[in-house]
Each structure stands twice: as C-alpha cells, then as structure tokens.
Amino acid sequence: MTSRGGSVGAGSTPKPNVSNGEHLSTSAPVVDEKAPAPQQDEHDLTSPDASKTTVEAPDGGAQAWLVVLGAWCTSFCSFGWINSVGVFQEYYQTELLPGYSASTISWIPSLQIFFMMGMGPIVGVLYDKFGPRHLLMVGTFLHVFGLMMASLSVQYHQVLLSQGVCSAIGVAAIFQPALNTISGWFNKRRGAAFGILATGSSLGGVIFPIMVSRLIAQVGYGWAMRVSAFLILVLLLIAIATVKPFQQPKPGILSIRRFYLPFTDVKFLALTVGLLFFTFGLYIPMDYIPVEAAAAGMSQHLVEYLVPMLNAASLFGRAGSGFVADKVGCYNIFIVVCYLTGIWILALWIPAATTGARIAFSTIFGFFSGVYVALIPALVVQISPLSEIGFRTGLVFFACSFGGLTTNPISGVILDQGSGWVGAKIFAGVFCLVGTCFVLVARMHHTGMHLRSVF
C-alpha cells in the first residue's frame, strides 16, 4: 500500500512522481536490480520547482495516529456494518419477509454494496476539492437516519430504501474520505496504517452480527437497529473530530482531462477490472455462508457465529497484510493471498459437508479475504498521483459496486433455478481467480517478469 510511479533500480535515486505541481513520494520502491527503468506516465507532469513544494508525510505522530483512530471508527461503522449483511439476509428470509425469494431479498444487501461503492467517483471528486470533514458529517446523518428508518420498516420496499439506499449512501460518504486522508499522513508506514484501519471492519463484522442477533431475540428487530444506529453515531462523531487532511485541499476548476486520464493508464485499468471480477466472487461466501449452513442442517446457535468467526479471522488477515505489504510490496502480497482465496473456495467450501468443515472454511476464508479490503486503497495509491487519489479510488469502488449489486441476485438465481450450492461456489471461486489474474497483469506491466521486485 505504499509506493507509486516507476520502479527504481538498486543504487539509483528514487524519482518522485509529480502531478499538477504536487509531489508524490515513494515508500516501497522496486528493488530488483534487473527491473526495467522507470517509465514516465502521462499524468506525471514534472516541473523544475516541484521539489520546493514537497511536504513529506510525517509517518507518525499524535495527529497522524488520531487520523487512523478516526478512520478506524469509519471502517467499523461502514465495512464492519456491511460485513454483517449475512445475518440480515437470513433474518429477512425466515422472519421479516418470508414471502419473498432469496433472489429478491438479496437486492437489499446488494444495493447497500452498490451505493456504498458506486458513489465513489462523486465522493472522490468532492474529497479532492473540499477534504473529508463535510462529507463525514453528511455521511453520518444519512447512515444513522437510514438505520433509524429501517427500524420502523415492516415492508420490503421500506427496508430496501432505508437500509439498502439511504444508509448505504451515508456509508459511501464516510469510509472513502477516511481512507484517502490516511494516504497523506503516511508513506513508508502506509501499509501498517491501512492494515490497522482495516481491522475496524473486521471487529465490526464480529460485534454487529452477534449484537444484532441477540438484540433481535431479546428486544425485537426495531430496537436492534436503533441500538446499532446509536453505537454508529457515537463512533462517527469521534471520526468527525479526528479525521483531518495533512494538506488542505485546493479547490479549483475541474478539467475534462482529469476525468479521462485514468482510463489511459493500463495499470489502473487492469487493476480496476481485476478488483471488479474479484468482487463477483468475494461476496457470495460473505453473504451466503450462514444461509448455506442453515440449509444443510447446522444448528441455529452455531450458524449465528459463522459470520463473526469469518470476521474475527479477517481481523488478523487485514492487520498482518498491512505490515507485510510494507516489506514485500502490496501487489505481491495481494496477488498471492487472493489466489489462495479462490483456491480455498473451490477446494474447501464445495466439499464441506460437516459442521467442522464449514467452520474451518469460514475461518480460513475470513483470514485470506481480509487482505482484499485492507489493500485496495494501497493498490490504487501506489500507481496514482496524490492529487487524484480521491477520484481514482472512487472509480475503483464504482467498478466494484457492479459486482456487489449483481453478485447476490445472480447467486440467488443460481439457487432458485436448481443449480444448487455447488454452482454458486464454483462461480465464486472462478471469479476470485480471474480477478487476481488481472491484478497480476497490472503488476507485470510495471515490473515486467521480475518476481523479486518489491511492488
């Protein structure tokens, strides 16, 4: 999650990428002596005076780690909340909306994922121009308001609009600005910072499913949603107070060139396509592990803990991947772990026929899939100009939103038409592998066939 621009051979002086007069420092240069010479991208507009305006990231200090704390809170309340959708999928199918098919109900979590990621370009442009504060305030209101309205919902369209649309738009406005803000505060330790940040979503994915399940049983669905909303409000107020940009944004006139330039970057296009395909495979296990286990006869008591187990294991995967990425390169660790994620789906989930096997798969899948969320921002940052981080990260999330929007309905159709769980599992595993191949293409376009390159 660290370096950007061209590769740097051993013994040479790293060359900063500069876009629009803004310095973009490198943190994990390619160290392979045989790596190709750096290539100047179209967006690297170097000026003689660029070095004079360079401001190095502090890579630590009280304010930097307070930003990580605030971003951690947004991660807990955004991805942590979304990671618990498997619990709601099961509850809606069996209790609140039993008259609707799995495919129809799956549009609720699918819209959550779509709006959370699909608003990315809009949020990214606003972040690049105005910074994170106002986005966080608006996002907090929409997220909490949407959940409060969901607590009063008893019909399908009400749940769809409140939880699937309103709350999800709020999530989009809180998690991406926090991710982007960290990039300015950290350089050499960026991987570790993002890894710590990503543990928030894992911990949220552990706490929310257990909390919601228990509250639904004890006080009902409505108060379960309200208690969750109050907890989210407290944490997001902390985020609003602590997430501050290292350098103030520079509002200006938007140029058309800014919008089409990312699409001329082969590395960025390959990365975006790869992450989109990986998303098609990732969300099937995340959403359907408890449903599949319940359908196979696992006790309801154990089913309730499958999603928390997955997210608990994901916590260690996300935290560890950030620190490892600073040493071996975020692309390297991402490619290896995501290949293994696809393999585990095909090799472990398909033949899983016992309670122990399903618990083992949930844990292993959680650990390896956690790297995906932890390193997405770093993958974008490493190949992008600093002044375009918000917009480019938004484009990646926008592309991934189509995977989040359609994956669950597609898997629901596979199940409803009788292809069974094996068909859905094959779909998930294959798309994880194909997506990782495209990320490998992005890496090879930068480093060539040099496997020892730290990138």
DAGIPE-V528654 format. One record per pair of residues at least 4 apart in sequence whose C-alpha atoms are under 7 Angstrom apart, sorted by the first residue. I is the first residue (numbers start at 1). J is the second residue. Records with the same first field share a line. If there is no record, write none. Layout:
I=J + J
This chain:
1=190 + 191 + 325 + 330 + 375 + 377 + 378 + 379 + 381 + 382
2=26 + 27 + 28 + 187 + 188 + 190 + 191 + 326 + 378 + 381 + 382
3=26 + 27 + 28 + 29 + 382
4=26 + 381 + 382 + 383 + 384
5=17 + 382 + 383
6=38 + 39 + 40 + 446
7=29 + 30 + 37 + 38 + 447
8=12 + 14 + 29 + 30 + 31 + 37 + 38
9=30 + 31 + 32 + 33 + 35
10=31 + 32 + 33
16=23 + 24 + 25 + 26
17=23 + 24 + 25 + 44 + 385
18=22 + 23 + 24 + 44 + 45 + 46 + 385
19=23 + 43 + 44 + 45 + 46 + 385 + 387
20=45
21=47 + 50
22=50
23=50 + 51 + 54
24=385 + 386
27=187 + 188
28=188 + 326 + 329 + 454 + 455
29=454 + 455
30=453 + 454 + 455
31=453 + 454
32=452 + 453
35=447 + 450
36=447
40=44
46=50
50=54
57=184 + 185 + 186 + 187
58=185 + 186
59=185 + 186 + 187 + 188 + 189
60=64 + 65
61=65
62=66
63=67
64=68 + 185
65=69
66=70 + 242
67=71 + 182 + 242 + 243 + 244
68=72 + 182 + 193 + 197
69=73
70=74 + 238 + 239 + 242 + 243
71=75 + 178 + 179 + 197 + 239 + 243
72=76 + 197 + 200
73=77 + 200 + 235 + 236 + 239
74=78 + 174 + 175 + 236 + 239
75=79 + 80 + 175 + 197 + 198 + 200 + 201
76=80 + 81 + 200 + 201 + 203 + 204
77=81 + 204 + 232
78=82 + 171 + 175
79=83 + 201
80=84 + 200 + 201 + 202 + 203 + 204 + 205
81=204 + 205 + 208
83=205
84=205 + 208 + 209 + 307
85=89 + 109 + 287
86=90 + 286 + 287 + 288 + 290
87=91 + 209
88=92
89=93 + 106
90=94 + 291
91=95 + 96
92=96 + 97 + 98
93=97 + 98 + 102
94=98
97=156
100=104 + 105
101=105
102=106 + 412
103=409 + 412 + 413
106=110 + 408 + 409
107=111 + 409
108=112 + 160 + 164
109=113 + 164
110=114 + 404 + 405 + 406 + 408
111=115 + 164 + 165 + 405
112=116 + 164 + 165 + 168
113=117 + 401 + 404 + 405
114=118 + 401 + 402 + 404 + 405
115=119 + 165 + 168 + 169 + 172
116=168 + 169 + 171 + 172
117=172 + 397 + 398 + 400 + 401
118=397 + 398 + 401
119=123 + 172 + 398
120=124 + 172 + 394 + 395 + 397 + 398
121=125 + 391 + 394 + 395 + 398
122=126
123=127 + 173 + 394
124=128 + 390 + 391 + 393 + 394
125=129 + 390 + 391
126=130
127=131 + 132 + 177 + 390
128=249 + 387 + 390
129=249 + 250 + 251
130=249 + 251
131=245 + 249
132=136 + 177 + 178
133=137 + 240
134=138
135=139 + 173 + 174
136=140 + 173 + 174 + 240
137=141 + 240
138=142 + 170
139=143 + 170 + 171 + 173 + 174
140=144 + 170 + 174 + 233 + 236
141=145
142=146 + 166 + 167 + 169 + 170
143=147 + 166 + 167 + 168 + 170 + 171
144=148 + 167 + 229 + 233
145=149
146=150 + 162 + 163 + 166 + 167
147=151 + 162 + 163 + 167 + 225 + 226 + 229
148=152 + 225 + 226 + 229
149=153 + 162
150=159 + 162 + 163
151=221 + 222 + 223 + 225 + 226
152=222
153=158 + 159
154=158
155=159
156=160
157=161
158=162
159=163 + 164
160=164 + 165
161=165 + 166
162=166 + 167
163=167 + 168
164=168
165=169
166=170
167=171
168=172
169=173
170=174
171=175
172=176
173=177
174=178
175=179
176=180
177=181
178=182 + 243
179=377
180=389 + 390
181=245
182=186
183=190
184=246
185=246
186=190
189=193 + 326
190=194
191=195 + 322 + 323 + 325 + 326
192=196 + 322 + 323
193=197
194=198 + 322 + 374
195=199 + 318 + 319 + 320 + 321 + 322 + 323 + 374
196=319
198=202 + 318 + 319 + 373 + 374
199=203 + 315 + 318 + 319
200=204
201=205
202=206 + 311 + 312 + 314 + 315
203=207 + 311 + 312 + 315
204=208
205=209 + 308 + 311
206=210 + 308 + 311 + 312
207=211
208=212
209=213 + 307 + 308
210=214 + 308
211=215
212=216 + 224
213=217
214=218
215=219 + 220 + 224
216=220 + 221 + 224
219=223 + 224
220=224
221=225
222=226
223=227
224=228
225=229
226=230
227=231
228=232
229=233
230=234
231=235
232=236
233=237
234=238
235=239
236=240
237=241
238=242
239=243
256=260
257=261
262=268
263=269
265=269
266=270
267=271 + 442 + 445
268=272
269=273
270=274 + 438 + 439 + 441 + 442
271=275 + 438 + 439 + 442
272=276 + 396 + 399
273=277 + 438
274=278 + 435 + 436 + 437 + 438 + 439
275=279 + 400 + 435
276=280 + 399 + 400 + 403 + 435
277=281 + 431 + 432 + 434 + 435
278=282 + 431 + 432 + 435 + 436
279=283 + 400 + 403 + 404
280=403 + 404 + 407 + 428 + 431
281=427 + 428 + 429 + 431 + 432
282=286 + 428 + 432
283=287 + 404 + 407
284=288 + 407 + 408 + 428
285=289
288=292
289=293
290=294 + 303 + 306 + 307
291=295
292=296
293=297 + 298 + 303
294=298 + 299 + 300 + 303
298=302 + 303 + 355
299=303
300=304
302=306
305=309
306=310 + 359 + 362
307=311
308=312
309=313 + 362 + 363
310=314 + 362 + 363 + 365 + 366
311=315 + 366
313=317 + 363 + 366 + 367
314=318 + 366 + 367 + 368 + 369 + 370
315=319 + 370
316=320 + 367
317=321 + 367 + 368 + 370 + 371
318=322 + 370 + 371 + 374
320=324
321=325 + 371
322=326 + 374
324=328
325=329 + 330 + 333
326=330
328=332 + 454
329=333 + 454 + 455
330=334 + 375 + 378 + 379 + 455
331=335 + 379 + 443 + 455
332=336 + 455
333=337
334=338 + 371 + 372
335=339 + 436 + 439 + 440
336=340
337=341 + 368
338=342 + 368 + 369 + 436
339=343 + 433 + 436
340=344
341=345 + 365 + 368 + 369
342=346 + 429 + 430 + 432 + 433
343=347 + 429
344=348 + 349 + 365
345=349 + 350 + 425 + 429
346=350 + 425 + 426 + 429
348=352 + 361
349=361
350=422 + 425
352=357 + 358
353=357
354=358
355=359
356=360
357=361
358=362
359=363
360=364
361=365
362=366
363=367
364=368
365=369
366=370
370=374
371=375
372=376
375=379
376=380
377=381 + 393
378=382
380=384 + 393
381=389
384=388 + 389
385=389
388=392
389=393
390=394
391=395
392=396
393=397
394=398
395=399
396=400
397=401
400=404
401=405
402=406
403=407
406=410
407=411
408=412
409=413
410=414
411=415 + 424
412=416
413=417
414=418 + 419 + 420 + 423 + 424
415=419 + 420 + 421
419=423
420=424
421=425
422=426
423=427
424=428
425=429
426=430
427=431
428=432
429=433
430=434
431=435
432=436
433=437
434=438
435=439
436=440
437=441
438=442
439=443
440=444
441=445
442=446
443=447
444=448 + 449
447=453
